[in-house]
Amino acid sequence: MAQSANDTATKADARGRAITVKRLNALQFYRLTKAMGATASNATAMDLAVIASSVQKIDGEDVMPPATELQVEHLMQRLDFDGLNAAAEALKELKEDSEDEGEAAKN
């Protein structure tokens, strides 16, 4: 269920954990790109890093935004595929909600 008031969405992963995400803004994306260093040129790695970095909470526990590639890796390990899939679904839901709001504003 998306909460457009603060632009977050929460999805349960296959392990039953509630994964809450928020879309990265331009500055957060820039910082993530710098943190990823040379790996930032790998589109697949960056896609995974963006998904992991968008996670705000796991089961209600705050997640600090990663500031280094090692912290991104740690978060990805903590999420594993189940958490990353739930985070990706929640981000997709946020995007769809944003597009719906944009269409409603045009009408």
C-alpha positions, 0 to 999 in steps of 0.5 A, a space after each residue: 500500500 502506497 502512502 503518497 503523503 510521504 512517498 513511501 510504500 511497503 511490501 511484504 517479502 517472501 520471508 514475511 518482512 515488511 520492506 518500506 521504500 522511498 524513491 531516491 532524490 537526485 542528491 541521494 542518487 549522486 551520492 550513491 553513484 560516488 559511493 559505488 565508484 567504478 562499479 557505478 558504470 555497471 548498470 545491473 549493479 547500480 540497479 540493485 544498489 538503487 533498489 537496496 538504497 531506497 529501503 527505509 525500513 525493514 520490519 519497522 526498523 529504520 535503515 540508514 542510507 548506505 554511504 559506501 559500496 561496502 554498506 550497500 553490499 551489507 544492505 543487499 546481503 541483509 535484504 537478499 533476493 526476497 527483500 530486494 524483490 519486495 523493494 522493487 515491487 514497492 518502488 514500482 508501485 510508487 512510480 505507478 502512483 506518481 504517474 496516476 497523480 500526474 494524470 489526475 492533475 492533467 484532468 
